[in-house]
Amino acid sequence: MGDFSMGEFDHKLRSSSVASDHSITLPPPLDTSSSVDPITTSDFEKFRTEASEVPADSEIVDETGAILSVSPRISQIPLPSSPRHPPTLVPMSPPRSDPLPNEAPYIPASPQRYAVLPGSPDFITPRDFSLMSVIGMGAFGKVLQVRLKSTGKVYAMKVISKRLLKKKNFVNDIKGERDIMAKVDCPFVVRMHASFQTREKLFLIMDFLAGGELFYHLGLQGLLLESQCSFYVAEIILALSHLHERSILHRDLKPENILLGSDGHCCLTDFGLAKEFKEETEEGKLRTICGTNEYMAPEMLSRKGYGKPADYWSLGCIVYEMLSGSPPFHSKRGESAKDLNKKILYSRIVMPEGSSAEACRLLKGLLNRDAAKRVGAAKGTMFQVGGVAALKEMEFFKDIDWILLERKMVPPPFDLSVEGDEDLRHFHEEFKTMALPRSVTRMADENWQPKRCKSETFQGFSFRQEDTMVVTGRASAEVESYWGGEEEDGDSESETASVDGAWGGGGNGGNKQQEGGGKERDKVQGSGGKKKRKNKAQREREWREKKEAEEKELREEEERVKKEQEIKEEEERRKITDEKEKEERDKMTQQGSSVSSIGHTNGGKGNGGEDDYIRST
């Protein structure tokens, strides 16, 4: 390449027409004949001076009247307009520390979670809390209202028996619940502040929500107005969206697992059945049947694999219950769980009486038996949005400001009138009158000496939130005693309850249906009442036989329903054919008959048959 001047290089570069996605378009050469002078340093300084005099909240407008900025930062002042330099903005400076008018306050992200390091005084024990009352219970333990002594803040403490977890083989479930709750950080999901263990127990420290269960309030109200329903459903949608973005399925969404805070806003709780799932592929779908029967999705019962749409089906059942007083499918007296499952799979859904068109469209979208088309999880097209965005755009939520709602700046429909954290008026009396567990009371005593628990089964279970779980004033002797000794997992008896209650109670063992068909109790065999565990192969064989029988019965039922439907459709087609033939004969014999009357007769009979078919199905 020969030598050439920079002017020639500039000319060659401008005249080149290389087609590339990364080509650079240079501005036209400076026209010195133009009457508009180029920008000088004095001009720029003049604009800087004018910018410093702009009022705090004034708008910056260009010559055409377009608003260029609402922030009076000097770096945002537009340069003078000219034919060569159209109005532009210099890149913005860092965000303002003070919010703009009509702008919601900035909510910082929560701090990271921290494991308790060996030798650290930051460990948590039951002795750091004052026990107040029982507020719920479940299959593996109780939920207590407690107060952290160092800060005076009230929390909910879930106490879980290690012995029962091992006996019923629910160890992985509680570890999964702890891991999921440690990852979640959403204002509409109950936050876990710490987890720790002793020789006999596992402990989860969570937010205490004084409003109680949504189920409790539905029982008091009976029905909700659609405006009230839309508020709570919208907050549940935000919670589900947060979970699904992190590939987490709740799998047990129901009014009992939705709690209300003292401010009236709701939070999703009980992650005993929650599960992390992979990408929405056939291989990544979950197949375990679990949850509460009335809220289970059809694809879960049919064992075809399920994902996010299953949670939205449960949400649809909750919406239906808010508007009608009961879920869309429920067992009547004398009916079995199998009868309920058949209703969920095949029965026609009747809309709640008095519901608006907007509410009916929402229910039809959420209770769509085709999981791929269910609103909230359906994929978008070039003509229609999909996912949770489609759900938010439905007319049922036309009065919801999603941005303000996400920041909890929308007032709730009910005033719970809670007088402090010690007010338990919204909790069931049967829980509040229970005695505190003796084992936990003993460990909360000042004379109890905590020791580190060495457990291979629950290794790494303990952690704390640095911003909330602050324990001060530990004596060095207490720290040395805790880390100096260690205890193995114990097998002592635990005070438990067999009913499912508020706050998830301890793993939701009362209503869980594992893919193993539920863990069978040890059977008494031999003389003297001596217990013998069935070996693993025998349990697996019995489970396979049971599941094969259930699947066979379900297939037979599906085939029977399909055959009945085919027979009915064939009868309808034959009926229509006979009517057409009869009309043709009448037309040939009666030339005076009109074509319009024939069409009217034919159409009316066809519609009547179709309506009968819909009602029959």
PEPE-V468895 format. One record per helix or strand of 3 or more residues. SS is the DSSP state (H for helix, E for strand). FROM is the first residue (numbers start at 1). TO is the last residue. If there is no record, write none. Layout:
ss->{SS/SS}
from->{FROM/FROM}
to->{TO/TO}
//
This chain:
ss->{H/H/E/H/E/H/E/E/E/H/H/E/E/H/H/H/E/E/H/H/H/H/H/H/H/H/H/H/H/E/H/H/H/H/H}
from->{6/41/67/74/113/126/129/142/154/162/171/192/201/214/226/255/258/266/293/298/308/337/357/371/387/395/402/429/438/463/476/502/527/536/595}
to->{15/52/69/76/115/128/137/148/161/167/183/197/207/221/245/257/260/268/295/301/324/346/366/373/392/397/406/432/443/465/484/504/529/589/616}
//
